[in-house]
Amino acid sequence: MPRDFLTHGKRKAPEPLEGNIPVVVMALTSVWGILLVGSLPFHSRLADHDAEWWIGSCGAGVLLGLYGLWFVRRRETAALRRAADATTPARGNGGVGPTETGTTSPENHPDDDAHPQHRD
């Protein structure tokens, strides 16, 4: 699905912001945790006004924030691994034979000199 499917091509979506995402997720999770701890002493008053869902919302915010922190760290670790793999040369074939993408390397690519029987 293209990135501009909601605007039907009338305008382009902005580029994603760069930043330290785990710090942002941790900060927002901490805010939910502070709200949770701060609302616990008022449990009976919230129950009298049928507003106990506030405590549940804060708890859900903490749990989802912890999941988000795990998810973001896992993605960043995978991205760092991919970047490291992209910068290191392929090992195991010594530059000869098929590479990981299934194509042949320039050293092993058939050309006219290697196969004279294919000349016209």
LINGIWO-V485611 format. One record per helix or strand. SS is the DSSP state (h for helix, s for strand). FROM is the first residue (numbers start at 1). LEN is the number of residues. Records with the same first field share a line. If there is no record, write none. Layout:
SS=FROM-LEN, FROM-LEN
This chain:
h=21-20, 43-6, 53-35, 106-3, 116-3
s=98-1, 104-1
